Amino acid sequence: MTNDLYAVVGNPISHSKSPRIHSLFAQHAGEAVEYTAIQAPLDDFAGTVRNFFDHGGMGLNVTVPFKEQAWSLAQRRTPEAEKAGAANTLWIDSEGRLMADNTDGKGLVTDLIRNHRVDLRDKRILVLGAGGAVRGVLGPLIAAQPAAITLTNRTVSKARALVDLFRAGAGQTTLSAHGFEEVDSAFDVIINGTSASLQGDLPPISATVIGADTVVYDMMYSPTTTTFNQWALDLGATRVFDGLGMLVEQAAESFCIWRGVRPETAAVMDILRND
């Protein structure tokens, strides 16, 4: 019996943990899956996707810089993908249509609520950044029913644009947009959706946003404490988390879409932490 073929596609792609994660999922779940990494040419993502599915591929994860192109290629999108304006999961449905989902937000919320026991309901959440990563997680964050989500960004107009996009479906959650320097009160939860940590930098945010009980989450992940999380620890935060759990949980959502089985994630996270 041959294994069903899945892959992650991006450029560059050699750093991706997805093959390791999905191989562990398949092993633990007893699923006959082969999962590889594909580096698509920057000018022919569509051709790479077409070739993959034409040759028997069953599902694709999509990473930078192709998530928006994946969204555009899809013939049908889930509501999460539709609102996110980007897709990280592709598959072909029973009618031969290219389907797209965005599981990033579900991965983030699952990691916070289930893995770290962070209750988001009625909480005040500060989100740093207003790029594609933040847009991809806002829908599921709102669905967790926090009291308020404050978006901060260097270019305030980008944060305002996201507020306008998501306000109609925000229910009782108050959405607002500000510049980095304009927020100075403590929040219950702070989520860093910028890539500043990857360069060892910090967003220009006031230390006063960290309170005694503030939960801090950096969507970036690192073998050591991220720059942002170290900043929060230095200010007295006691609960700081990086994005490895989000990475694993969003992958689990993709695996479930494709295979109908939601894999166990805790053991996989432990293995990755010790790799």
Secondary structure, DSSP 8 states (H G I E B T S, - for coil): ---EEEEEEESS-TT--HHHHHHHHHHHHT--EEEEEEE--TT-HHHHHHHHHHTT--EEEE-TT-HHHHHHH-SEE-HHHHHHT--SEEEE-TTS-EEEE--HHHHHHHIIIIIS----TT-EEEEE--SHHHHHHHHHHHHT--SEEEEEESSHHHHHHHHHHHGGG-TT-EEEEEEGGG--S--SEEEE-SSGGGGT------GGG--TT-EEEESS--SS--HHHHHHHHTT--EEE-THHHHHHHHHHHHHHHHS-----HHHHHHHHH-
